[in-house]
Amino acid sequence: MKKLDAPEKVIYICDGKKCCKYNKDIRKGFKEELKEAGLKKHVELIYTDCTDNCKHAPVISIQPQNVWIGEVTEKSIPGIVKEYFTK
């Protein structure tokens, strides 16, 4: 057994039928913003199966805080990173 060096926090990006239409831009936006904030090694981005929140697409979940955010846009990403990752 080998212990993995896991990041402190994870952003799960829904990859369901409706959310996946936005995923490329959402993931790119988070990668850029996290890198700029010096958090690249502290926050992992992971696609997850459908979260059944399609009416709020695109949806992300921030763990371990258990925060769920819907209707994420590229413009909202800097605010999300600032609020949940840079305190």
Backbone hydrogen bonds, N-H to C=O, Kabsch-Sander energy under -0.5 kcal/mol:
donor,donor_aa,acceptor,acceptor_aa,energy
6,A,4,L,-1.4
9,K,42,H,-2.1
10,V,63,Q,-2.8
11,I,44,E,-3.2
12,Y,10,V,-0.6
12,Y,61,S,-3.2
13,I,11,I,-0.5
13,I,46,I,-3.1
14,C,12,Y,-0.6
14,C,59,V,-2.4
15,D,48,T,-2.5
20,C,16,G,-2.7
21,K,18,K,-1.0
22,Y,19,C,-2.3
23,N,19,C,-0.7
26,I,22,Y,-2.2
27,R,23,N,-3.1
28,K,24,K,-2.0
29,G,25,D,-2.4
30,F,26,I,-2.4
31,K,27,R,-2.6
32,E,28,K,-2.4
33,E,29,G,-2.3
34,L,30,F,-2.9
35,K,31,K,-2.0
36,E,32,E,-2.4
37,A,33,E,-1.7
38,G,35,K,-1.3
39,L,34,L,-3.1
40,K,34,L,-0.6
42,H,39,L,-1.7
43,V,39,L,-1.3
44,E,9,K,-2.3
46,I,11,I,-2.6
46,I,44,E,-0.5
48,T,13,I,-2.3
56,H,53,N,-2.4
57,A,54,C,-1.7
60,I,69,I,-2.6
61,S,12,Y,-2.2
62,I,67,V,-3.2
63,Q,10,V,-3.0
63,Q,61,S,-0.6
66,N,62,I,-0.9
67,V,62,I,-2.1
69,I,60,I,-2.4
71,E,56,H,-3.7
72,V,58,P,-2.0
76,S,73,T,-0.6
77,I,73,T,-0.8
77,I,74,E,-0.7
80,I,76,S,-2.0
81,V,77,I,-2.7
82,K,78,P,-2.4
83,E,79,G,-2.6
84,Y,80,I,-2.5
85,F,81,V,-2.0
86,T,81,V,-0.8
86,T,82,K,-0.7
